[in-house]
């Protein structure tokens, strides 16, 4: 698994979650979203799809499920998952964040090409994003797309006029892209410098994905002012021992200069596409 991850920048394991567990997680999602509308919802825990009527009930993201909801917390702390993460990052592990990207049928938002590390620079690149498909995922409903091996090519430019855009602004060779189609219960382990994207959900089927991130305990955040404590609010030691020293990778680590406070990747990328992610 580690050799595949280091060579490709990702690895896929089908059937990681049994069907009964997938069904239970989907039921929990329904409970969390029950009663939420665009006009009335808990904005600290939910983000709604913007392109709907005020009474619309389509959620596009659930924030920090592995902090707020016990069923997801148990998965994030499970030996089965942490054993796999330890194989990639070593024995001392920090839980970083979690979210659920919902991609509702016919409306699920696009995610432009980006690298996760561009959002939260760390002292080293031992950070992994883990994506659990909770529905069958294919090109029609917006499965993850990656560029195999591109994680070894360094960080790409995500800026325009010096401002962070939340998406790659350098040319992306999409002819190299591979769609990661897989059944519900599959998991993807993805390196933090892997360029990735997903298309809108044009199908009649949901595409819900639980996303968690872990990092080596000696990968420390690089200070971004007020954003740093917010980004670190849900960090916890997941396995092993806390690090006494930061380990620093050689080379360049871009520091994002955010044009304004935004709620999510979705919002920042939408501003960028509209030419508004810059100085005011």
Secondary structure as GFF3:
##gff-version 3
##sequence-region A 1 280
A	DSSP	alpha_helix	2	8	.	.	.	ID=ss1
A	DSSP	beta_strand	10	13	.	.	.	ID=ss2
A	DSSP	alpha_helix	19	33	.	.	.	ID=ss3
A	DSSP	beta_strand	46	48	.	.	.	ID=ss4
A	DSSP	beta_strand	59	63	.	.	.	ID=ss5
A	DSSP	alpha_helix	65	68	.	.	.	ID=ss6
A	DSSP	alpha_helix	70	77	.	.	.	ID=ss7
A	DSSP	alpha_helix	79	89	.	.	.	ID=ss8
A	DSSP	beta_strand	93	101	.	.	.	ID=ss9
A	DSSP	beta_strand	111	114	.	.	.	ID=ss10
A	DSSP	three_ten_helix	116	118	.	.	.	ID=ss11
A	DSSP	beta_strand	127	133	.	.	.	ID=ss12
A	DSSP	beta_strand	144	147	.	.	.	ID=ss13
A	DSSP	three_ten_helix	150	153	.	.	.	ID=ss14
A	DSSP	beta_strand	159	160	.	.	.	ID=ss15
A	DSSP	beta_strand	163	164	.	.	.	ID=ss16
A	DSSP	three_ten_helix	174	176	.	.	.	ID=ss17
A	DSSP	beta_strand	177	179	.	.	.	ID=ss18
A	DSSP	beta_strand	187	191	.	.	.	ID=ss19
A	DSSP	beta_strand	196	198	.	.	.	ID=ss20
A	DSSP	beta_strand	209	216	.	.	.	ID=ss21
A	DSSP	alpha_helix	226	231	.	.	.	ID=ss22
A	DSSP	beta_strand	236	239	.	.	.	ID=ss23
A	DSSP	alpha_helix	265	273	.	.	.	ID=ss24
###
